[in-house]
Amino acid sequence: MIQQMPQDRSNAIDPRKESGDLCLNVLLVDDDEDDCLLTRDLLQDIPGQKFKLDWVSNYEDAVEVLKQNRHDI
């Protein structure tokens, strides 16, 4: 099951273009939710780039999500 990580709404991430910046859709496959939270925080610290982070915790879910072809990375 795909889980979208909660975003800090003051720094909202939108999958559409925002202010001329392209938002990259990122799929993280990791069995540890804490790693996902750390990744989200690190991505938010990158200046000039927007990210939408989705997380799945296992291989089987990742394969199903990847078939949807919604992620850039």
Backbone as CSV, one residue per row, in Angstrom:
resi,resn,N_x,N_y,N_z,CA_x,CA_y,CA_z,C_x,C_y,C_z
1,MET,0.837,-1.177,0.000,0.000,0.000,0.000,0.882,1.242,0.000
2,ILE,0.611,2.148,-0.896,1.403,3.374,-0.988,0.974,4.346,0.101
3,GLN,1.962,4.983,0.687,1.680,5.945,1.740,2.340,7.261,1.382
4,GLN,1.556,8.304,1.334,2.128,9.617,1.109,2.559,10.164,2.459
5,MET,3.769,10.645,2.501,4.291,11.174,3.751,3.693,12.547,4.010
6,PRO,3.333,12.823,5.264,2.783,14.138,5.582,3.790,15.227,5.279
7,GLN,3.284,16.298,4.751,4.139,17.415,4.370,3.931,18.568,5.335
8,ASP,4.963,19.332,5.515,4.850,20.593,6.230,4.119,21.539,5.283
9,ARG,2.901,21.922,5.604,2.076,22.724,4.703,2.672,24.095,4.416
10,SER,3.585,24.585,5.231,4.226,25.861,4.931,5.167,25.733,3.743
11,ASN,5.547,24.516,3.424,6.441,24.226,2.314,5.776,23.209,1.399
12,ALA,4.511,23.442,1.038,3.703,22.460,0.324,4.380,21.988,-0.946
13,ILE,4.275,20.707,-1.197,4.842,20.099,-2.385,3.691,19.685,-3.285
14,ASP,3.734,20.126,-4.516,2.669,19.876,-5.472,3.267,19.170,-6.671
15,PRO,2.633,18.114,-7.166,3.200,17.403,-8.302,3.178,18.203,-9.593
16,ARG,2.513,19.334,-9.625,2.505,20.191,-10.812,3.604,21.233,-10.693
17,LYS,3.824,21.952,-11.759,4.813,23.037,-11.719,4.370,24.089,-10.721
18,GLU,5.299,24.541,-9.916,5.045,25.610,-8.960,6.119,26.665,-9.152
19,SER,5.713,27.859,-9.388,6.652,28.967,-9.509,7.778,28.644,-10.484
20,GLY,7.459,27.916,-11.544,8.477,27.596,-12.534,9.337,26.400,-12.167
21,ASP,9.181,25.844,-10.966,9.965,24.687,-10.544,9.170,23.413,-10.811
22,LEU,9.807,22.449,-11.411,9.171,21.172,-11.642,9.269,20.340,-10.370
23,CYS,8.178,19.754,-9.976,8.157,18.896,-8.800,8.506,17.472,-9.225
24,LEU,9.473,16.868,-8.555,9.860,15.494,-8.840,9.094,14.544,-7.925
25,ASN,8.504,13.532,-8.521,7.787,12.513,-7.763,8.765,11.399,-7.411
26,VAL,8.946,11.173,-6.109,9.939,10.225,-5.618,9.225,9.070,-4.927
27,LEU,9.603,7.854,-5.274,9.106,6.676,-4.576,10.246,6.105,-3.748
28,LEU,10.026,5.998,-2.456,11.011,5.412,-1.549,10.498,4.047,-1.118
29,VAL,11.333,3.034,-1.289,11.003,1.679,-0.847,11.918,1.363,0.319
30,ASP,11.329,1.271,1.504,12.120,1.046,2.710,11.207,0.496,3.788
31,ASP,11.690,-0.469,4.543,10.847,-1.072,5.566,10.850,-0.298,6.881
32,ASP,11.567,0.804,6.933,11.675,1.586,8.167,11.084,2.982,7.946
33,GLU,9.964,3.264,8.594,9.305,4.560,8.420,10.196,5.717,8.868
34,ASP,11.035,5.494,9.863,11.937,6.557,10.315,12.875,7.003,9.198
35,ASP,13.341,6.049,8.383,14.196,6.413,7.251,13.435,7.266,6.250
36,CYS,12.172,6.980,6.092,11.356,7.778,5.179,11.212,9.208,5.699
37,LEU,10.997,9.350,6.983,10.879,10.686,7.576,12.181,11.465,7.420
38,LEU,13.300,10.793,7.608,14.602,11.444,7.418,14.795,11.860,5.965
39,THR,14.419,10.978,5.047,14.540,11.287,3.621,13.682,12.491,3.264
40,ARG,12.455,12.519,3.766,11.555,13.655,3.509,12.197,14.960,3.974
41,ASP,12.747,14.939,5.178,13.380,16.152,5.715,14.585,16.576,4.878
42,LEU,15.385,15.609,4.434,16.546,15.931,3.609,16.115,16.511,2.261
43,LEU,15.070,15.941,1.652,14.592,16.464,0.379,14.060,17.885,0.522
44,GLN,13.405,18.174,1.625,12.870,19.513,1.847,13.968,20.553,2.012
45,ASP,15.157,20.104,2.396,16.280,21.018,2.597,17.001,21.382,1.295
46,ILE,16.648,20.745,0.191,17.306,21.028,-1.084,16.693,22.290,-1.675
47,PRO,17.493,23.346,-1.819,16.943,24.602,-2.337,16.641,24.523,-3.834
48,GLY,15.571,25.192,-4.227,15.248,25.320,-5.630,14.638,24.093,-6.278
49,GLN,14.280,23.095,-5.496,13.672,21.889,-6.061,12.532,21.430,-5.164
50,LYS,11.420,21.059,-5.783,10.262,20.540,-5.059,10.195,19.031,-5.262
51,PHE,9.764,18.330,-4.222,9.634,16.879,-4.269,8.289,16.461,-3.696
52,LYS,7.732,15.396,-4.247,6.571,14.729,-3.665,7.049,13.320,-3.343
53,LEU,7.094,12.994,-2.065,7.640,11.722,-1.613,6.519,10.755,-1.278
54,ASP,6.544,9.587,-1.922,5.657,8.482,-1.580,6.525,7.352,-1.045
55,TRP,5.944,6.577,-0.140,6.710,5.533,0.531,5.931,4.229,0.525
56,VAL,6.614,3.163,0.199,6.083,1.811,0.377,7.107,1.025,1.182
57,SER,6.615,0.058,1.932,7.509,-0.629,2.865,7.976,-1.995,2.385
58,ASN,7.555,-2.416,1.177,8.015,-3.731,0.734,8.088,-3.806,-0.787
59,TYR,8.782,-4.819,-1.249,9.041,-5.007,-2.677,7.760,-5.195,-3.476
60,GLU,6.857,-6.019,-2.982,5.632,-6.323,-3.720,4.815,-5.054,-3.975
61,ASP,4.658,-4.211,-2.953,3.931,-2.949,-3.129,4.670,-2.023,-4.089
62,ALA,5.992,-2.037,-4.012,6.788,-1.177,-4.894,6.570,-1.557,-6.359
63,VAL,6.529,-2.842,-6.650,6.319,-3.292,-8.027,4.966,-2.803,-8.533
64,GLU,3.936,-2.917,-7.714,2.598,-2.474,-8.119,2.564,-0.959,-8.357
65,VAL,3.209,-0.205,-7.494,3.234,1.248,-7.645,4.039,1.643,-8.884
66,LEU,5.152,0.980,-9.114,5.971,1.302,-10.278,5.235,1.031,-11.590
67,LYS,4.345,0.073,-11.615,3.562,-0.215,-12.814,2.668,0.971,-13.192
68,GLN,2.360,1.823,-12.235,1.514,2.989,-12.489,2.289,4.111,-13.179
69,ASN,3.614,4.001,-13.199,4.482,4.965,-13.892,4.209,6.413,-13.467
70,ARG,4.078,6.651,-12.163,3.800,7.992,-11.641,5.007,8.669,-11.017
71,HIS,6.118,7.972,-10.920,7.274,8.505,-10.207,8.436,8.775,-11.159
72,ASP,9.173,9.829,-10.834,10.359,10.186,-11.613,11.584,9.447,-11.128
73,ILE,11.611,9.225,-9.829,12.776,8.595,-9.195,12.282,7.499,-8.275
